[in-house]
Amino acid sequence: MKPPPFTHHAPRDLGAALRTLAEVDGKVLAGGQSLIPMLNMRLAAPEHIVDINRLTALDTVEAGGDGVRVGALARHSRVARSGAHPLLTKALRLVAHPVIRNRGTVVGSLVHADPAAELPAVLAVLGGSVRVARWTPAGVAERDVPAREFFVGPMESVVRPDELAVSAYFPALGGRAGTAFEEVSRRHGDYALAGVCAVVTFDDDLRVAAARVACVGVGPVPVLMDVTGECGHRPAASVDWPAVARAVREGTDPEGDIHATAAYRRHLVGVLAERALREAAREGTATGGT
């Protein structure tokens, strides 16, 4: 299959890319691992493609004490190898196959906003943000959009047609914390039927100070839940993890499709939530967190 005709733009700097987006009705091409198949299957037919692969200044992974900022051209494989954030690294190991990870971009996955994808859930559970830029008469204008506002529906984010997502910020865990990501797919590399990523933080007495999960594949956007109350500020060994997982399961309202029924997806969420929370708690207490 071949894509419909389009005009290809290849700007060499951010200003040129933003001016082009302001002038035409088009789609941004970075890794292309989602866009190209959509074009070939005629699920998308933009008149213009704005190829940002020459914007090398956006190929960055900047880690600091407060978190990591990933530029729009940083590929999955590069970010995973950097080890810049433990939960991000775990999630990226689950993304598709090596060939796709070598080309696909972290920021592109976030903008694509597939509710079954791993990275939107990571951004949500960490309380991260996406930096978006556009062209104005005064030059480049940027805004930071928090994860809770960034995803607005299946395959839909707040990025406007004249804007470019230039980076994503993943906050550091801080203190004594552990993370985990568990999912089930029909075949290795497929999108998950359901998945859960978890962050569990402990105080100095090794009691649960905070616990959050984000679920994929069970809603139009990542389903974020704070289950700190269900953990009861107890040591990990005395937390009723099945009850916590039950609260997560009951907090989801998935839809069924040809791959899985709604009931099966809800069941999976409960099983995966318990696994992820237990693993994050084990990591947080065993290693002192990251």
C-alpha positions as CSV (number, residue, x, y, z in Angstrom):
1,M,0.0,0.0,0.0
2,K,1.1,3.5,-0.7
3,P,0.2,6.8,1.0
4,P,-1.9,9.5,-0.7
5,P,-0.1,12.4,-2.3
6,F,1.4,15.0,0.0
7,T,3.9,17.9,0.0
8,H,7.0,17.1,2.0
9,H,8.6,19.9,4.0
10,A,12.1,19.4,5.6
11,P,12.9,22.4,7.8
12,R,16.4,22.7,9.2
13,D,15.7,24.6,12.4
14,L,12.9,25.0,14.9
15,G,11.7,28.4,13.7
16,A,11.3,27.2,10.1
17,A,9.4,24.1,11.3
18,L,7.0,26.2,13.3
19,R,6.5,28.7,10.6
20,T,5.6,25.9,8.2
21,L,3.2,24.4,10.7
22,A,1.6,27.9,11.0
23,E,1.2,28.1,7.3
24,V,0.0,24.7,6.2
25,D,-2.5,22.1,7.4
26,G,-0.2,19.1,7.9
27,K,1.2,16.4,10.1
28,V,4.6,16.2,11.9
29,L,6.9,13.3,11.0
30,A,9.5,12.3,13.6
31,G,9.9,8.6,14.0
32,G,7.0,7.8,11.7
33,Q,6.3,4.4,13.3
34,S,2.6,5.4,13.7
35,L,2.2,8.0,11.0
36,I,3.6,6.0,8.1
37,P,1.3,3.0,8.6
38,M,-1.7,5.3,8.9
39,L,-0.7,7.0,5.7
40,N,-0.2,3.7,3.9
41,M,-3.6,2.4,5.1
42,R,-5.2,5.7,4.1
43,L,-6.3,6.3,7.7
44,A,-4.8,9.7,7.4
45,A,-4.4,11.9,4.3
46,P,-2.7,15.2,5.2
47,E,-1.8,17.5,2.3
48,H,1.5,18.4,4.0
49,I,4.1,16.4,6.0
50,V,6.5,18.5,8.1
51,D,9.6,16.3,8.6
52,I,11.5,17.4,11.7
53,N,14.3,14.8,11.4
54,R,16.9,17.5,10.5
55,L,16.2,19.4,13.7
56,T,19.2,17.8,15.5
57,A,18.9,20.2,18.4
58,L,15.8,18.2,19.5
59,D,17.7,15.0,19.7
60,T,18.5,15.3,23.4
61,V,18.2,13.4,26.7
62,E,19.0,15.8,29.6
63,A,19.0,14.1,33.1
64,G,19.3,16.1,36.3
65,G,18.5,15.6,40.0
66,D,14.9,16.7,39.5
67,G,14.1,14.5,36.4
68,V,14.8,14.0,32.8
69,R,13.8,16.0,29.7
70,V,13.6,14.1,26.5
71,G,13.7,16.0,23.2
72,A,11.3,15.4,20.3
73,L,13.9,13.4,18.2
74,A,15.2,11.2,21.0
75,R,14.5,7.6,19.9
76,H,13.1,5.0,22.2
77,S,16.3,2.9,22.1
78,R,18.5,5.8,23.0
79,V,16.4,6.9,25.9
80,A,16.3,3.3,27.2
81,R,20.1,2.9,26.9
82,S,20.6,6.2,28.8
83,G,19.0,4.7,32.0
84,A,18.0,8.3,32.8
85,H,14.7,7.3,34.5
86,P,14.0,3.8,36.0
87,L,10.3,3.7,35.1
88,L,10.8,5.1,31.6
89,T,13.5,2.4,31.0
90,K,11.1,-0.4,32.1
91,A,8.3,0.9,29.9
92,L,10.5,1.3,26.9
93,R,11.5,-2.4,27.1
94,L,7.9,-3.2,26.5
95,V,7.4,-1.0,23.4
96,A,7.0,-3.0,20.2
97,H,10.2,-4.5,18.7
98,P,13.8,-3.3,18.5
99,V,13.4,-2.1,14.9
100,I,10.5,0.1,15.9
101,R,12.3,1.3,19.1
102,N,15.4,2.3,17.0
103,R,13.3,4.7,15.0
104,G,10.3,5.7,17.1
105,T,10.4,8.7,19.4
106,V,9.3,9.1,23.0
107,V,7.6,12.5,22.4
108,G,6.0,11.2,19.2
109,S,4.4,8.3,21.2
110,L,3.0,10.8,23.7
111,V,1.5,13.0,21.0
112,H,0.0,10.0,19.2
113,A,-1.8,9.4,22.5
114,D,-2.8,5.8,22.0
115,P,-4.6,4.7,25.2
116,A,-2.9,1.3,24.9
117,A,0.6,2.7,24.7
118,E,3.0,2.6,27.6
119,L,4.6,6.0,27.6
120,P,1.4,8.1,28.2
121,A,0.9,6.1,31.3
122,V,4.4,6.7,32.5
123,L,4.0,10.5,32.0
124,A,0.7,10.4,33.8
125,V,1.8,8.4,36.9
126,L,4.9,10.6,37.3
127,G,3.0,13.8,36.9
128,G,5.2,14.9,34.0
129,S,4.6,17.4,31.3
130,V,5.0,18.1,27.6
131,R,6.6,21.3,26.2
132,V,4.8,22.6,23.1
133,A,6.0,25.4,20.8
134,R,4.4,27.5,18.1
135,W,5.3,30.5,15.9
136,T,4.1,34.0,16.8
137,P,4.9,37.4,15.4
138,A,7.4,37.8,18.3
139,G,9.1,34.5,17.5
140,V,8.9,31.1,19.2
141,A,6.4,30.8,22.1
142,E,6.4,27.7,24.4
143,R,4.0,26.3,27.0
144,D,4.3,23.4,29.3
145,V,1.2,21.1,29.5
146,P,0.9,18.8,32.5
147,A,0.1,15.2,31.8
148,R,-3.4,15.4,33.4
149,E,-4.3,18.0,30.7
150,F,-2.3,16.7,27.8
151,F,-4.4,13.6,26.9
152,V,-7.9,14.4,25.9
153,G,-9.2,11.3,24.2
154,P,-8.1,8.2,22.2
155,M,-5.4,9.2,19.7
156,E,-6.0,12.9,20.7
157,S,-3.8,15.3,22.7
158,V,-4.0,19.1,23.2
159,V,-1.3,19.8,20.6
160,R,-2.9,22.1,18.0
161,P,-2.2,21.8,14.3
162,D,0.2,24.8,14.3
163,E,2.1,23.5,17.3
164,L,5.1,21.1,17.8
165,A,5.8,19.1,20.9
166,V,9.5,19.8,21.4
167,S,10.2,17.8,24.6
168,A,8.7,15.8,27.5
169,Y,9.7,16.1,31.1
170,F,9.6,13.0,33.4
171,P,10.1,14.0,37.1
172,A,12.5,12.0,39.3
173,L,11.0,9.7,41.9
174,G,12.7,11.3,44.9
175,G,13.3,9.7,48.2
176,R,12.8,6.0,48.8
177,A,10.7,4.7,45.9
178,G,10.2,1.8,43.6
179,T,8.5,1.4,40.2
180,A,7.1,-1.4,38.1
181,F,5.3,-1.9,34.8
182,E,3.2,-5.0,34.1
183,E,1.2,-5.7,30.9
184,V,-0.4,-8.5,28.9
185,S,-0.5,-8.6,25.2
186,R,-1.6,-11.3,22.7
187,R,1.9,-11.5,21.2
188,H,5.2,-10.0,22.2
189,G,5.4,-6.5,20.8
190,D,1.7,-6.0,20.3
191,Y,-0.2,-3.3,22.1
192,A,-1.2,-4.4,25.5
193,L,-4.7,-5.8,26.2
194,A,-4.2,-4.1,29.6
195,G,-1.3,-2.8,31.5
196,V,-0.4,-1.1,34.9
197,C,2.6,1.0,35.9
198,A,3.1,1.7,39.6
199,V,5.1,4.0,41.8
200,V,5.3,3.3,45.5
201,T,7.1,5.7,47.9
202,F,8.2,5.0,51.5
203,D,9.0,7.2,54.4
204,D,12.0,6.8,56.7
205,D,10.2,4.1,58.7
206,L,9.6,2.1,55.5
207,R,5.8,2.7,55.6
208,V,4.0,3.5,52.4
209,A,3.9,7.3,52.0
210,A,2.4,7.4,48.5
211,A,1.2,4.9,45.9
212,R,0.0,5.6,42.4
213,V,-0.9,3.6,39.4
214,A,-1.7,4.4,35.8
215,C,-3.6,1.8,33.7
216,V,-3.4,1.4,29.9
217,G,-5.9,-0.2,27.6
218,V,-8.9,0.4,29.8
219,G,-10.0,3.9,29.0
220,P,-9.8,6.6,26.4
221,V,-6.7,8.1,28.1
222,P,-4.4,6.7,30.8
223,V,-6.4,5.9,33.9
224,L,-4.5,7.4,36.9
225,M,-5.3,6.4,40.5
226,D,-3.9,7.3,43.8
227,V,-4.2,4.3,46.1
228,T,-2.2,5.7,49.1
229,G,-5.3,5.5,51.3
230,E,-5.9,1.9,50.5
231,C,-2.3,1.1,51.6
232,G,-3.0,2.5,55.0
233,H,0.5,4.0,55.7
234,R,1.7,0.5,56.6
235,P,4.9,-1.4,55.9
236,A,4.8,-3.2,52.6
237,A,4.6,-6.6,54.3
238,S,1.4,-5.7,56.1
239,V,-0.4,-4.0,53.2
240,D,-3.4,-5.9,51.8
241,W,-2.2,-5.8,48.2
242,P,-5.2,-7.8,46.9
243,A,-7.6,-5.2,48.4
244,V,-5.6,-2.4,46.9
245,A,-5.6,-4.1,43.5
246,R,-9.4,-4.7,43.8
247,A,-9.8,-0.9,44.3
248,V,-7.8,-0.3,41.1
249,R,-9.9,-2.9,39.2
250,E,-13.2,-1.4,40.4
251,G,-12.0,2.1,39.4
252,T,-11.8,1.2,35.7
253,D,-14.5,0.9,33.1
254,P,-13.0,-0.6,30.0
255,E,-14.7,-1.4,26.7
256,G,-14.6,-4.7,25.0
257,D,-13.5,-5.3,21.4
258,I,-12.5,-8.1,19.1
259,H,-9.4,-8.7,21.2
260,A,-10.9,-8.9,24.7
261,T,-14.1,-8.4,26.5
262,A,-14.6,-5.6,29.0
263,A,-14.8,-8.1,31.9
264,Y,-11.6,-9.7,30.9
265,R,-9.8,-6.4,30.7
266,R,-11.1,-5.4,34.1
267,H,-9.9,-8.7,35.5
268,L,-6.4,-8.2,33.9
269,V,-6.1,-4.8,35.5
270,G,-6.7,-6.2,38.9
271,V,-4.1,-9.0,38.4
272,L,-1.5,-6.6,36.9
273,A,-2.1,-3.9,39.5
274,E,-1.3,-6.4,42.3
275,R,1.8,-7.5,40.5
276,A,3.0,-4.0,39.8
277,L,2.4,-2.7,43.2
278,R,4.1,-5.6,44.9
279,E,7.1,-5.3,42.7
280,A,7.4,-1.5,43.1
281,A,7.1,-2.0,46.9
282,R,9.8,-4.7,46.9
283,E,12.1,-2.5,44.9
284,G,11.5,0.5,47.1
285,T,12.2,-1.3,50.3
286,A,15.1,-3.5,49.0
287,T,17.2,-0.8,47.3
288,G,16.1,2.4,48.9
289,G,14.6,3.7,45.7
290,T,16.1,5.9,43.0
